Each structure stands twice: as C-alpha cells, then as structure tokens.
Amino acid sequence: MDFIIVLIIAFVIGTVLGFIFQRSQFCMTLILTESFLFNNHRRMVGLIAAILFSTILFNIAVFSGLIENFNLLQNVGVNPAFFKAPLILERHIIGGLIFGFGMILAGGCVAGILFRIGEGQLSSVIGFIGLMSGFAGAFLLEKLYLFENSIAVYPSGLLLPMILDVEPIIFTIIVILFFLLIVLALHYKFNVLAIRK
C-alpha cells in the first residue's frame, strides 16, 4: 500500500479520535482522578466501554488474520515486531511507574496532552516535549544494548490467551463479562448509567 494512502488513513482516524477525545474529555488521568478521589464514575464507564469495544475488535482482527493482512505500518517498511515487545517484568514495572508519575505531573495521559495542545494549553506542549524525550531516551538506551542481558518472561508477540492456555473466544467472553459486572456494580452503587436530563 502506498505511503500517501497510509498517511491519509492515519490522518482520518487520528482526526476522528481526536474529535471524540476532545469532546468527551477522554483522559486516563482525569478518569482515574474523578473515580478514586471524587467518587464520580461516569467517565470510568466510558473507559470500560472503550476497553470492551477494543477487546472484541482486536480479537476478531487477530484470530481472523486481519492484522497481518491489513498492517499499515508493515506496508510502509515499519517492522511490526517493534510493537510486540517481550514481557520483561522489571522493565514493565519500572516503566509503568515512571509513566504513571509522568501522567500525574503533566496533568494528563498521552491522549489528554494531545487534545489539550489542540485547545492551546502551553503546559501540555511542555508535557509533550517531555513525553517525546522519554521515548527517545528509551529508544537510545535500547539501541546502546544497555538492557541486552534482560530475560524475557514470555517471548515477543505472545498474547494473554496463549500465556494462560485458554481459547481466545473463551478468554474474550470472560473479559467482557468481567467488565460488564464492574459496570453493573458501579451502576448499582452510584447510578452511573442514569441518563442526565
């Protein structure tokens, strides 16, 4: 597929997602802050809906072969293995903690920072520069082979159903039921599904 076509598809998808994120103020930091500090769980339901939607679509795409056949990045010369990092516990735990602290200090997640830049917030531009610097630093450390002795718990590209040795369809159903139960529990306790007038 031609690079220009890939670029146009990415631009359209990014524009649609950006519009949705900005209009709904969809930001992980905001969602977690409202949920845990202020007992406002309405945005959490939106996050769960997004997880359910992506879980279903992702599993359909993976196990029907659509991801390999419609891999836009691979078509323009990007190695898809770059996005299939092996599970190395110490890297993921430390990286996750640093990323979490960074989100709090920057006042938003990656999506939140991007749509706030569109709104004209200078602080988000500074956060974005820090984000890109972190990505560049991690990439540089990887290229310098400073982590070459790390031992992966699981190899690259292995999915959770494969690790747990569960049929993908059964795993997907369990995940969907789990998150639906969370939504029902939140609705029962906080009435989060009530339509506001």
Summary of the structure (lengths in Angstrom):
residues: 197
radius of gyration: 19.1
end to end distance: 47.5
largest distance: 58.2
contacts: 467
relative contact order: 0.12
helix: 74%
strand: 1%
